[in-house]
Amino acid sequence: MHVHQTKPIEGSRQRYWYFSSISAVYTVLSAEQVGASKGYLLHAGLSGNGSIMTKHAIIKQSTLISKVIRGLAERL
């Protein structure tokens, strides 16, 4: 999840946030700061690289590409 703040958050200079899930967004940002509730984002159709624009942010979901380390899965 990528959250781009279009309106600054008081006390923070950060405008770009990256999260592993929609739920993770709300561990750092409030619904007011995002401009949408967790329930709204969960049902907004973000899957498949979708995006939503609110009054406070642009929220995008995309695929995180990572490298698979051979043999690691077998050792775990």
C-alpha positions as CSV (number, residue, x, y, z in Angstrom):
1,M,0.0,0.0,0.0
2,H,1.3,3.4,-0.9
3,V,-0.2,6.5,0.8
4,H,0.7,9.8,-0.7
5,Q,-0.5,12.7,1.6
6,T,-1.8,15.5,-0.5
7,K,-2.4,17.6,2.6
8,P,0.5,17.7,5.1
9,I,0.1,16.1,8.5
10,E,0.8,18.5,11.3
11,G,4.2,17.8,12.9
12,S,5.4,15.5,10.1
13,R,7.4,16.3,7.0
14,Q,6.7,12.9,5.5
15,R,4.3,12.8,2.6
16,Y,4.9,9.3,1.2
17,W,4.1,6.2,3.3
18,Y,4.5,2.5,2.4
19,F,2.6,-0.3,4.2
20,S,2.2,-4.0,3.8
21,S,-1.6,-3.9,4.1
22,I,-4.6,-1.7,4.6
23,S,-4.7,-2.7,8.2
24,A,-1.1,-1.5,8.6
25,V,-2.0,1.9,7.3
26,Y,-4.2,2.5,10.4
27,T,-1.5,1.6,12.9
28,V,0.3,4.8,11.9
29,L,-2.2,7.1,10.3
30,S,-5.8,7.9,11.5
31,A,-8.9,7.7,9.3
32,E,-8.9,11.6,9.4
33,Q,-5.4,11.8,8.1
34,V,-6.1,9.2,5.3
35,G,-9.5,10.7,4.5
36,A,-11.2,7.3,4.6
37,S,-12.0,4.7,7.1
38,K,-10.4,1.2,7.1
39,G,-13.7,-0.4,6.2
40,Y,-14.1,1.9,3.2
41,L,-10.6,1.0,1.8
42,L,-11.2,-2.7,2.5
43,H,-14.3,-2.5,0.2
44,A,-13.1,0.1,-2.3
45,G,-11.7,-2.2,-4.9
46,L,-8.0,-1.6,-4.5
47,S,-7.1,-5.1,-5.4
48,G,-5.4,-5.5,-8.8
49,N,-3.3,-2.3,-8.5
50,G,-6.3,0.0,-7.9
51,S,-6.1,3.5,-6.4
52,I,-8.4,5.8,-4.5
53,M,-8.2,9.6,-4.1
54,T,-9.5,11.3,-1.0
55,K,-9.4,14.9,0.2
56,H,-6.2,14.1,2.1
57,A,-4.4,11.3,0.2
58,I,-4.0,9.1,-2.8
59,I,-4.0,5.5,-1.7
60,K,-2.6,2.9,-4.2
61,Q,-2.3,-0.9,-3.9
62,S,0.4,-2.6,-6.0
63,T,2.4,-5.8,-6.0
64,L,5.6,-5.8,-4.1
65,I,8.2,-7.7,-6.0
66,S,10.8,-9.6,-3.9
67,K,13.5,-12.1,-4.7
68,V,13.1,-15.7,-3.7
69,I,16.2,-17.2,-2.0
70,R,16.6,-20.7,-3.2
71,G,16.7,-23.3,-0.4
72,L,15.5,-20.9,2.3
73,A,11.9,-22.2,2.2
74,E,13.2,-25.8,2.7
75,R,15.3,-24.7,5.7
76,L,12.4,-23.0,7.5
